[in-house]
Amino acid sequence: MRTFRAVPRRFVFCLLAAVCSLAAADQTYTGTITDSMCGKSHASMKMGTDANCTIACVKAGAKYVLFDGVKTYTLGDQTMPERYAGKHVTVTGSLDKSGVLQVAKIEPAK
């Protein structure tokens, strides 16, 4: 018959620390709230302001995104960004495994 020793506390602590470090921490991302159809430029749409075009494109089926000048991040929250459409903002959140930016907070960029 085999007996098992208690698992050392140090091992349990290290395992717990490793699991906690895998959780996605919130980060900040700065860019412009736009839409997945137009991206960085709304000029070809001729719909007035960037904000008007962004909102119209989302109503037509596009998604709100954050464009940082290089990369585009699809936003997990598709209601909060409407009031920031076409504006330069800082988004606080975390990227999930599929690359979607899960939004915790949006505020005007400084």
C-alpha positions in Angstrom: 0.0 0.0 0.0 1.4 3.4 -1.0 1.1 6.5 1.2 1.1 10.0 -0.1 3.0 12.9 1.6 1.3 16.2 2.0 2.1 18.6 -0.9 4.7 21.2 0.3 3.4 24.7 0.8 6.1 26.2 -1.3 4.9 24.1 -4.3 1.2 25.2 -3.8 2.3 28.8 -3.5 4.3 28.7 -6.7 1.5 27.0 -8.5 -1.0 29.6 -7.3 1.3 32.4 -8.3 1.7 30.9 -11.8 -2.0 30.6 -12.3 -2.6 34.2 -11.1 0.0 35.6 -13.5 -1.8 34.0 -16.4 -4.8 36.2 -15.8 -4.9 39.1 -18.3 -4.1 42.4 -16.6 -5.7 45.6 -17.8 -3.5 47.7 -20.0 -4.0 51.1 -21.7 -4.3 51.5 -25.4 -4.4 54.9 -27.1 -5.9 55.6 -30.5 -9.0 56.7 -32.4 -12.5 55.0 -32.1 -13.4 54.1 -35.6 -15.2 51.2 -37.3 -14.1 47.9 -38.9 -15.3 48.9 -42.3 -13.5 52.2 -42.8 -10.6 51.8 -40.4 -8.2 54.8 -40.4 -9.8 56.8 -43.2 -13.4 57.8 -43.7 -12.7 60.2 -46.7 -14.1 57.8 -49.3 -17.4 57.5 -47.6 -18.2 61.3 -47.9 -20.6 61.1 -44.9 -19.4 64.2 -43.1 -17.4 63.9 -39.9 -15.5 60.8 -38.9 -17.9 60.4 -36.0 -21.0 60.4 -38.3 -19.4 57.9 -40.6 -18.3 55.6 -37.8 -21.7 55.5 -36.2 -23.4 54.9 -39.6 -21.0 52.1 -40.5 -21.7 50.4 -37.2 -25.4 50.7 -37.7 -24.8 49.0 -41.1 -23.1 46.0 -39.5 -19.5 47.1 -38.9 -17.9 46.9 -35.4 -16.4 49.6 -33.2 -12.6 49.3 -33.2 -9.6 51.2 -31.8 -7.0 52.2 -34.3 -3.7 53.1 -32.7 -2.0 54.3 -35.9 -0.6 50.8 -36.7 -2.9 48.2 -35.4 -6.7 47.9 -35.2 -8.3 46.3 -32.1 -11.9 45.1 -32.2 -13.7 46.3 -29.0 -15.6 43.8 -26.9 -18.1 46.4 -25.7 -20.0 47.7 -28.7 -22.2 50.3 -26.9 -19.8 52.4 -24.8 -17.6 53.5 -27.8 -20.5 55.2 -29.6 -20.1 58.4 -27.6 -16.4 58.5 -28.5 -16.8 57.8 -32.2 -14.1 59.6 -34.2 -12.3 60.8 -31.1 -8.8 60.2 -29.8 -9.1 58.1 -26.6 -7.4 55.9 -24.1 -9.0 52.5 -23.6 -8.3 50.5 -20.5 -8.8 46.8 -20.9 -7.3 43.5 -21.7 -6.9 41.5 -24.9 -8.6 38.1 -24.8 -7.3 35.0 -26.5 -9.1 35.9 -29.8 -7.5 39.3 -29.9 -10.6 41.3 -28.9 -10.0 44.2 -26.6 -12.3 43.7 -23.6 -13.1 47.3 -22.5 -13.0 48.3 -18.8 -13.0 52.0 -19.4 -12.8 54.6 -22.2 -11.7 58.2 -21.7 -10.5 61.1 -23.8 -6.7 60.9 -24.5 -4.6 63.5 -22.8 
